[in-house]
Amino acid sequence: MEKKNAREMDFTNYLKEYPDQTGYFGEFGGAYLPPELIPAFKEVNEAYQTICHSARFISELRRIRKEFQGRPTPVYHCERLSKSLGTTQIYLKREDLNHTGAHKLNHCMGEGLLAKYMGKKKLIAETGAGQHGVALATAAAFFGLECEIHMGEVDIAKQAPNVARMKLLGAKVVPVSHGLKTLKEAVDSAFQAYLADHENSIYCIGSVVGPHPFPAMVRDFQMVVGKEAREQFLEMTGYLPDAVVAAVGGGSNAMGIFSGFLADPVKIYGVEPMGTGHELGQHAASMTYGSKGIMHGFESMMLKDDMGEPAPVYSVASGLDYPSVGPEHAFLNQIGRVKYDYVMDDEAIDAFFALSRLEGIIPAIESSHALAYAIKLAKTENPGFVLVNLSGRGDKDMDFVLENYGDRL
């Protein structure tokens, strides 16, 4: 396959052209499934391709976003934080103000509406930081569906407030006790549950990962973030931002905001979690240190152990500790349209405290990675206008941060 680069591509129709009909973004993506799940994913794809062009579906989703989710979320200028950094101006797309406190509800309400259209009775999903689990439990309650959330025991301990929310919303939380007991194992467990009951349920993947059509479908539901942000930023400033920054684990919040600016002369940065160091097992920077591999039904960049299996990963942010990344991110990295870099745990925690104290906004640790990188850009490159996707609020992280980093108060 001939490889392209960003300079050779016309991004005007990019979102319609990628992925192709088989679910590939260049050489990344696809659907690698056990035979018994091929009909189930074909059913999901055909249903989505039908309703995504339906005026009735689009109208209903817009109504839900306005009346239930509280969209549009605002863009906010961080005046005090910006002043502390010099002349660079930091702006935030406030997805933390989306109902349930993160961007995740954007695709969960879409997936719930799709499940109703398909006549399914149950939503099944994995969650790491708990935001996807809370969002899906919310969607299930809204649409009158059952909900089953698989979550690693390590993350259950770290994210107790979100576990409580899921249960209050009526979801069944399934603890996952094998392996590292985090996000990768939760995905394994959720896949097995879906395999056992795919006729009555739909697997609502929590990011732009998994087999086709989920990377494209989740991106499409998240595009509202980029569309709103671009329009709002132009209205506020009269300009486009010089740089757009988002954290990347699987990559749903990042693809949401990136999609609004791919065709513009704007620098775009995806920020990976480098954890506590550069050795395998100390981080989850799959784009920085990974190689091509297949896991959870799709091909992308993946961190591997000596046997070529998914490697153990770590991040202070439960929503970022995944050993692979969405295939569209791998493609955008390969063609050079998006630059992928990283920050360490300590940098993210410093940004967590800085935004809390200077702006009165407590961010999710996941979002703090993007903010930390924007701060780094301001200190080293002074890019002008920087728009950060503040993908979630930090209520879920406060107890953990105070317990482990309370000495920074």
Helices and strands as residue ranges (DSSP letters): G 6-8, G 11-13, H 14-17, E 24-25, E 28-29, G 35-37, H 38-51, H 55-64, I 65-69, E 75-77, H 79-85, E 89-94, G 95-97, H 105-118, E 122-127, H 131-143, E 146-152, H 153-158, H 160-168, E 172-176, H 183-196, E 201-203, H 214-237, E 243-247, H 252-258, E 267-273, H 286-289, E 291-295, E 298-302, G 318-320, H 327-334, E 339-343, H 345-359, H 365-380, E 385-390, G 395-397, H 398-405, G 406-408
